[in-house]
Amino acid sequence: MTARPQIAGARRVVVKVGSSSLTTLPGGLDAERLSALVDVLGAVRSAGREVVLVSSGAIAAGLAPLQLDGRPRDLATAQAAASVGQLRLVQTYADAFARHDITVGQVLLTADDLTRRSHYRNAHRTMERLLALGALPIVNENDTVATEEIRFGDNDRLAALVAHVAQADALVLLSDVDGVYDGDPRVGPAQLVDTVTGPADLAAVTLGTAKRNGVGTGGMATKVEAAFIAAHAGVPVVVTSTPQGAAALAGERVGTLFTPMGRRPSARQFWLRYASRPRGRVLLDEGAVRAVRERHASLLAAGITGVTGDFLADDPVELVGPDGAVVARGLVAYDAREMPALLGRKTGDLAPEYRREVVHRDEMVLVGRHVGR
């Protein structure tokens, strides 16, 4: 019996690999490292399991061909590097997987593709169809068109969202670090954290964010944030180094395991909590905060003291208490321009067309410390 049966037994797994595992400065894409990873994933596929690969490396792979010395600081040059590098990255993957008789499909996403409900559903359908046809989806952020306002910022968070979109049974985050340590092993004694069952397990751990090799954007803090997002959605996660990927996927005791910390939510609930982009805020009085938080009641006009933003009906909004803390996210039933006439009024005093809930409880999720963005 394996040490981690929930990983070994995962029928569909999302594997994320960082730039540092595939590229070097100034050499660009390292075909040998990429091929070694493909061999691992090919063996997983041969065992009858499904794989979705979230791969960084497009910008880094474009540096050498464009004779750039380091990761670009300006957005336009980064997009140009991604344009060149993404082509090389996916072609190298396609050739390597072809040796295992595996066809790959490229899925390029921006944050906008997952923050918009219709795009989110489309991404799910695309990945489901690719997998049904026997292809292996390779997902990356679409760096060639993503602006600062619509970027994921790192592929760890993207991988956590993809794990839910693809309805994966496990998520494995691979990088150049063996796992989560209780200190910095480069500067002194540090112990690898074997298992995380909740935020309290890492309360005393300081997580660094800097990358040493200069080609990536993520750090251990982003991996932990992503692991918590997935774990709170019922997906077990392993954070480890790329050379230990085969052992991790086999359920061996390597890296750090984040156990599921909640039941798998519906696609709508998950999207609202972690992937939606709020278009405005609805300000609540104390009574409304208690009703929403403690009784999970729908939000009525009587408990609203103000609104901010220019949202439309069915847009996601944040519900905010008097202290400024976000209480919940939900889909609002009215346009922002309709709201001022409703504030603080009892339902019975409103015109018949305005007597429905402002945010129905079925279109609402409570917000805790692990909401993304």
C-alpha positions as CSV (number, residue, x, y, z in Angstrom):
1,M,0.0,0.0,0.0
2,T,1.3,3.4,-0.9
3,A,2.0,6.1,1.7
4,R,-0.4,8.5,-0.1
5,P,-3.1,6.5,-1.7
6,Q,-5.2,9.6,-2.6
7,I,-2.4,10.7,-4.9
8,A,-1.5,7.2,-6.3
9,G,-5.2,6.5,-7.0
10,A,-6.0,9.7,-8.7
11,R,-7.6,8.9,-12.0
12,R,-7.1,12.4,-13.4
13,V,-4.2,14.5,-12.2
14,V,-3.1,18.1,-13.0
15,V,0.7,18.5,-13.0
16,K,2.2,22.0,-12.9
17,V,5.9,22.5,-13.8
18,G,7.7,25.8,-13.3
19,S,10.1,27.6,-15.6
20,S,13.1,26.8,-13.4
21,S,12.6,23.1,-14.1
22,L,12.6,23.5,-17.9
23,T,14.8,26.4,-18.7
24,T,18.1,28.0,-17.8
25,L,19.8,31.4,-18.2
26,P,21.1,32.1,-20.7
27,G,20.5,28.8,-22.5
28,G,16.7,29.0,-22.7
29,L,14.7,25.8,-23.0
30,D,16.4,22.7,-21.7
31,A,15.2,19.8,-24.0
32,E,16.7,17.1,-21.7
33,R,14.9,18.3,-18.6
34,L,11.6,18.6,-20.6
35,S,12.1,15.1,-22.1
36,A,12.7,13.6,-18.6
37,L,9.4,15.2,-17.4
38,V,7.6,13.9,-20.5
39,D,8.9,10.4,-19.8
40,V,7.4,10.5,-16.3
41,L,4.0,11.8,-17.6
42,G,4.1,9.2,-20.4
43,A,4.4,6.4,-17.9
44,V,1.5,7.9,-15.9
45,R,-0.6,7.9,-19.1
46,S,0.4,4.3,-19.9
47,A,-0.9,3.3,-16.5
48,G,-4.4,4.4,-17.6
49,R,-4.5,7.7,-15.8
50,E,-5.4,11.1,-17.4
51,V,-3.0,14.0,-17.2
52,V,-3.4,17.8,-17.6
53,L,-0.1,19.6,-17.8
54,V,0.2,23.2,-16.7
55,S,3.6,24.4,-18.0
56,S,5.4,27.6,-17.5
57,G,8.4,28.4,-19.6
58,A,7.2,30.3,-22.6
59,I,8.8,33.7,-21.8
60,A,12.0,32.0,-20.6
61,A,12.1,29.8,-23.7
62,G,12.0,33.0,-25.9
63,L,14.9,34.8,-24.2
64,A,17.8,33.0,-26.1
65,P,16.3,33.2,-29.6
66,L,15.7,36.9,-29.1
67,Q,19.2,37.4,-27.6
68,L,17.7,38.7,-24.3
69,D,19.9,38.5,-21.2
70,G,17.2,38.1,-18.6
71,R,13.4,38.2,-18.0
72,P,12.0,41.4,-19.5
73,R,10.9,44.1,-17.2
74,D,8.5,45.7,-19.6
75,L,5.2,44.0,-20.7
76,A,5.7,44.4,-24.5
77,T,9.1,42.6,-24.5
78,A,7.7,39.9,-22.2
79,Q,4.9,39.4,-24.6
80,A,7.3,39.2,-27.6
81,A,9.4,36.6,-25.7
82,A,6.3,34.6,-24.9
83,S,5.3,34.7,-28.6
84,V,8.6,33.1,-29.7
85,G,9.0,30.9,-26.7
86,Q,5.5,29.4,-26.6
87,L,5.9,28.1,-30.1
88,R,9.2,26.4,-29.2
89,L,7.9,25.1,-25.9
90,V,4.8,23.4,-27.3
91,Q,6.6,22.0,-30.3
92,T,9.2,20.5,-28.1
93,Y,6.5,19.0,-25.9
94,A,4.6,17.7,-29.0
95,D,7.8,16.0,-30.3
96,A,8.6,14.5,-26.9
97,F,5.1,13.2,-26.2
98,A,4.9,11.8,-29.8
99,R,7.6,9.3,-28.8
100,H,5.0,8.0,-26.3
101,D,2.3,8.0,-29.0
102,I,0.5,10.8,-27.1
103,T,-1.1,13.7,-28.9
104,V,-1.0,17.1,-27.1
105,G,-3.4,20.0,-27.3
106,Q,-2.5,23.6,-26.4
107,V,-4.8,25.5,-24.1
108,L,-3.8,29.2,-23.6
109,L,-5.8,31.1,-20.9
110,T,-5.9,34.6,-19.5
111,A,-7.4,35.3,-16.1
112,D,-10.3,36.8,-18.1
113,D,-11.1,33.4,-19.4
114,L,-11.7,32.0,-15.9
115,T,-13.2,35.2,-14.3
116,R,-16.0,35.3,-16.9
117,R,-18.5,32.6,-16.2
118,S,-19.2,31.7,-19.8
119,H,-15.4,31.4,-20.6
120,Y,-15.0,29.3,-17.5
121,R,-17.5,26.8,-18.8
122,N,-15.9,26.8,-22.2
123,A,-12.5,26.0,-20.7
124,H,-14.1,23.1,-18.9
125,R,-15.7,21.7,-22.1
126,T,-12.5,22.1,-24.1
127,M,-10.4,20.2,-21.6
128,E,-13.1,17.5,-21.2
129,R,-13.2,17.0,-24.9
130,L,-9.4,16.8,-25.3
131,L,-9.2,14.2,-22.6
132,A,-12.1,12.2,-24.1
133,L,-10.3,12.2,-27.4
134,G,-7.1,10.8,-25.8
135,A,-5.1,14.0,-26.0
136,L,-3.1,15.5,-23.2
137,P,-3.9,19.2,-22.6
138,I,-0.9,21.5,-22.1
139,V,-2.1,24.7,-20.3
140,N,-0.3,28.0,-20.0
141,E,-1.1,31.6,-19.4
142,N,-1.5,33.4,-22.6
143,D,1.4,35.8,-22.0
144,T,1.3,37.1,-25.6
145,V,-2.0,39.0,-24.9
146,A,-2.4,39.2,-21.1
147,T,-2.1,42.6,-19.7
148,E,-1.2,43.4,-16.0
149,E,-4.9,43.8,-15.2
150,I,-5.9,40.3,-16.5
151,R,-2.9,38.2,-15.5
152,F,-2.9,35.3,-13.1
153,G,0.6,36.4,-12.0
154,D,1.9,32.9,-11.7
155,N,1.0,29.4,-13.0
156,D,0.6,27.9,-9.5
157,R,-2.7,29.7,-9.0
158,L,-3.6,28.9,-12.6
159,A,-3.0,25.2,-11.9
160,A,-5.2,25.3,-8.8
161,L,-8.1,26.8,-10.9
162,V,-7.4,24.3,-13.7
163,A,-7.6,21.4,-11.2
164,H,-11.2,22.4,-10.5
165,V,-12.1,23.2,-14.1
166,A,-10.8,19.8,-15.2
167,Q,-12.4,18.1,-12.2
168,A,-9.0,16.6,-11.3
169,D,-8.5,14.1,-8.5
170,A,-5.1,15.4,-7.5
171,L,-2.7,18.3,-8.2
172,V,1.1,18.1,-8.2
173,L,3.1,21.3,-8.2
174,L,6.7,20.7,-9.4
175,S,9.5,23.2,-9.1
176,D,13.2,23.3,-8.0
177,V,12.3,23.0,-4.3
178,D,11.7,19.7,-2.5
179,G,8.7,20.9,-0.6
180,V,7.6,23.3,2.1
181,Y,10.2,23.8,4.8
182,D,9.7,25.3,8.3
183,G,12.6,27.6,7.5
184,D,15.0,28.5,4.8
185,P,17.3,25.5,4.2
186,R,19.8,27.7,2.4
187,V,20.6,29.7,5.6
188,G,20.3,27.2,8.4
189,P,18.7,24.0,9.7
190,A,15.2,23.4,8.3
191,Q,12.7,20.5,8.4
192,L,10.5,19.5,5.5
193,V,6.8,19.7,6.3
194,D,5.4,16.3,5.5
195,T,1.7,17.0,5.6
196,V,-0.5,20.1,5.9
197,T,-4.1,19.6,7.1
198,G,-4.9,23.2,7.6
199,P,-3.6,26.8,7.7
200,A,-2.6,26.3,11.4
201,D,0.1,23.8,10.3
202,L,2.0,26.6,8.5
203,A,1.2,29.5,10.9
204,A,4.8,29.7,12.2
205,V,6.4,29.2,8.7
206,T,7.8,32.2,6.8
207,L,7.4,31.7,3.1
208,G,9.9,33.4,0.7
209,T,8.8,34.7,-2.6
210,A,12.1,35.3,-4.5
211,K,13.4,33.1,-7.2
212,R,17.1,32.4,-7.4
213,N,17.4,31.5,-11.1
214,G,15.8,34.6,-12.5
215,V,13.5,32.9,-15.0
216,G,10.3,32.3,-12.9
217,T,7.7,34.5,-11.3
218,G,6.5,32.3,-8.5
219,G,7.8,31.3,-5.1
220,M,6.9,29.0,-2.2
221,A,4.3,31.5,-1.0
222,T,2.4,31.2,-4.3
223,K,2.6,27.4,-4.2
224,V,1.2,27.3,-0.7
225,E,-1.6,29.7,-1.7
226,A,-2.4,27.6,-4.7
227,A,-2.3,24.4,-2.6
228,F,-4.8,25.9,-0.2
229,I,-7.2,26.9,-3.0
230,A,-7.2,23.3,-4.4
231,A,-7.3,21.7,-0.9
232,H,-10.2,23.8,0.2
233,A,-12.0,22.6,-3.0
234,G,-11.4,18.9,-2.0
235,V,-8.3,18.3,-4.2
236,P,-5.2,16.8,-2.5
237,V,-2.0,18.5,-3.5
238,V,1.7,17.6,-3.4
239,V,4.4,20.3,-3.6
240,T,7.8,18.9,-4.5
241,S,10.7,19.1,-6.9
242,T,10.6,18.0,-10.5
243,P,13.1,15.2,-10.1
244,Q,10.7,13.7,-7.5
245,G,7.7,14.0,-9.8
246,A,7.5,10.3,-10.6
247,A,7.7,9.4,-6.9
248,A,5.0,12.0,-6.0
249,L,2.6,10.7,-8.7
250,A,3.1,7.2,-7.4
251,G,2.0,8.2,-4.0
252,E,5.4,8.0,-2.3
253,R,6.2,10.1,0.7
254,V,8.1,12.9,-1.0
255,G,7.5,16.7,-0.8
256,T,4.7,18.2,1.2
257,L,1.1,16.8,1.0
258,F,-1.9,19.2,1.4
259,T,-4.8,17.0,2.4
260,P,-8.4,18.0,1.2
261,M,-9.8,20.6,3.6
262,G,-13.3,20.7,2.4
263,R,-15.9,19.0,0.1
264,R,-15.6,19.6,-3.6
265,P,-17.9,22.6,-4.3
266,S,-20.1,23.0,-7.3
267,A,-18.5,24.7,-10.3
268,R,-20.5,27.8,-9.7
269,Q,-19.5,28.0,-6.0
270,F,-15.9,27.5,-6.8
271,W,-15.9,30.1,-9.6
272,L,-17.6,32.6,-7.3
273,R,-15.1,32.1,-4.5
274,Y,-11.8,31.8,-6.3
275,A,-12.1,32.8,-10.0
276,S,-14.7,35.5,-10.3
277,R,-13.6,39.1,-10.6
278,P,-15.9,41.3,-8.5
279,R,-17.4,44.3,-10.5
280,G,-18.4,46.2,-7.4
281,R,-19.2,46.2,-3.7
282,V,-22.5,46.2,-1.7
283,L,-22.2,47.6,1.8
284,L,-24.1,45.8,4.6
285,D,-25.2,46.8,8.0
286,E,-24.5,44.6,11.0
287,G,-27.8,42.9,10.9
288,A,-27.3,41.9,7.3
289,V,-23.8,40.7,8.0
290,R,-25.2,38.4,10.7
291,A,-28.0,37.1,8.5
292,V,-25.6,36.3,5.6
293,R,-22.8,34.9,7.7
294,E,-24.6,33.0,10.5
295,R,-27.9,32.0,8.8
296,H,-26.6,32.0,5.2
297,A,-29.7,34.1,4.4
298,S,-30.3,35.9,1.1
299,L,-29.4,39.6,1.1
300,L,-32.4,41.9,1.1
301,A,-32.5,45.6,0.3
302,A,-33.2,46.5,3.9
303,G,-29.8,45.5,5.1
304,I,-27.8,47.5,2.5
305,T,-26.3,50.9,3.3
306,G,-24.4,51.7,0.0
307,V,-22.9,50.4,-3.2
308,T,-19.7,51.1,-5.2
309,G,-18.8,50.1,-8.7
310,D,-20.5,50.1,-12.1
311,F,-22.0,46.6,-12.2
312,L,-24.9,45.0,-14.1
313,A,-27.4,42.4,-13.0
314,D,-25.8,39.0,-12.6
315,D,-22.3,40.4,-12.2
316,P,-20.3,39.1,-9.2
317,V,-20.0,41.6,-6.3
318,E,-18.4,41.6,-2.9
319,L,-20.6,41.9,0.2
320,V,-18.8,44.1,2.7
321,G,-19.5,44.7,6.4
322,P,-19.4,48.0,8.3
323,D,-15.8,47.3,9.3
324,G,-14.7,47.0,5.6
325,A,-14.2,43.2,5.8
326,V,-15.5,41.2,2.8
327,V,-18.2,38.8,4.1
328,A,-19.3,37.1,0.9
329,R,-19.3,37.1,-2.9
330,G,-22.5,36.8,-4.9
331,L,-24.3,37.5,-8.2
332,V,-26.3,40.6,-7.8
333,A,-29.9,40.8,-9.1
334,Y,-29.9,44.5,-10.0
335,D,-27.8,47.0,-12.0
336,A,-25.8,49.5,-9.9
337,R,-27.9,52.4,-11.1
338,E,-31.0,50.7,-9.7
339,M,-29.6,50.2,-6.2
340,P,-29.7,53.7,-4.6
341,A,-33.5,53.7,-4.7
342,L,-33.6,50.3,-2.8
343,L,-31.1,51.0,0.0
344,G,-32.5,50.3,3.5
345,R,-36.0,49.7,2.4
346,K,-38.2,46.8,3.4
347,T,-39.2,44.4,0.7
348,G,-42.9,45.1,1.2
349,D,-42.4,48.8,0.6
350,L,-40.8,48.3,-2.8
351,A,-42.5,48.2,-6.2
352,P,-43.4,44.6,-7.2
353,E,-40.5,44.3,-9.8
354,Y,-38.0,45.1,-7.0
355,R,-39.2,42.6,-4.3
356,R,-36.8,39.9,-5.1
357,E,-33.5,39.3,-3.2
358,V,-30.6,41.6,-4.0
359,V,-28.3,38.5,-3.8
360,H,-30.0,35.1,-3.4
361,R,-28.3,32.7,-1.0
362,D,-27.9,30.1,-3.8
363,E,-25.9,32.7,-5.8
364,M,-23.6,33.5,-2.8
365,V,-20.5,32.1,-1.1
366,L,-19.1,33.1,2.2
367,V,-15.5,34.4,2.0
368,G,-12.7,33.4,4.3
369,R,-9.0,34.1,4.3
370,H,-8.2,31.8,1.3
371,V,-10.2,33.6,-1.3
372,G,-8.0,34.2,-4.4
373,R,-7.0,37.5,-6.0
